[in-house]
Amino acid sequence: MSVLTSKHEPEGQTLWPDERLVRECRNGNAEAWSALIDKYKRLIYSIPVKYELSREDANDIFQSVCLDLYSELGKLREPRALAKWLIQTTLHKCIRIKQQQGRYSDEEVTEEIAPKSPAADLIVSEVEREQVLRDSIQSLAPRCVQMIRMLFFESPARPYEQIARELGLATGSIGFIRGRCLDRLRKQLETRGWR
């Protein structure tokens, strides 16, 4: 799965800070709810993938986490901690499924122990970094987002000529613009505490 968000998101709302998205969701704004889910769907799905769960299990976990989020959104004290809440909630659901499938016995991993295990810590750290990267990329100008997507997240990689044609640029300017976009991305990552 790509680290970037979809081209079919509610326009601009995924760029809203979580505080605003949560407030709008609490006020019944359906478009804000769609934007909130679009913003975090890859974060949620990435955890079952890292736990090597099936696509069906990942879909079930995604739906379950979204239902939990919907029912708990009014109780969320700190909207800025939403990503961490989603990670922990998803992590617990993944562990429960693995326990049900007999991959872990109840003695080996309990819900209280699981989030403290080295594997869980590594997964949490990894998905947090991925979300910071997604958020940082999405905060860039649309042309930079599109260029970064084309250059670094598509497989196979596109030739510069094709990228230039699609973006309406001269082929020789791609390297310069790419450098500026990556510099802006680096600054966004630094402001978000990327380490």
C-alpha positions, 0 to 999 in steps of 0.5 A: 500500500502506498504511503500517500493518500488517495486522489479521491479525498474530500477536497482539502479536509484531510489537510485540516488538523485533527482538532478541526476534523474531530470537532467537525465530526462531533458536529455531524459533518459527514464530509469531515468523517470521510476526510478523517477516515481517508487521512488514517485508513493507511495507518489503520491498515498498515498494522494488520499488514505488519502482523501478517494478517489476511486481507479479510482480517485487515478489512474486519479490523479496519471496520471495527476500528472505525466503529470504535472511533465513531462511538468513542470520538465524543469521549476523545480528550486530546484530538492531537493524540488520535493517531496514537489512539488508532495505533493502540486500538488497531494493535489490540485488535490484531493481537486478539485475532492472532490469539483467536487463530492460535498463533499466540497463547493467552499466557504468551501475549495478553492485551496488557503485555502486547503493547509493551513487547519489542515487536509491538514497540517496533510496529508502533514506531514504524507506523507512527513514522509512516503517518508523519511522512504521509501527513508531511507529504500531504501538507505540500503544494499539490504539484509537489505531492503529485511529483513525489507520488510519481517519483517515489511511490509508483512502481515501476518508476516513471521516466522524467519525460512522462512526469514532465508531460503529465505535470505540464513541465519541461523535462529539464526542470523536473530535477530542480523542482524535485529538489525544492519539493524534497527540501520542503518535505524535509522541513515539514518532517523536521517540524513534525519531529521526524527522527 
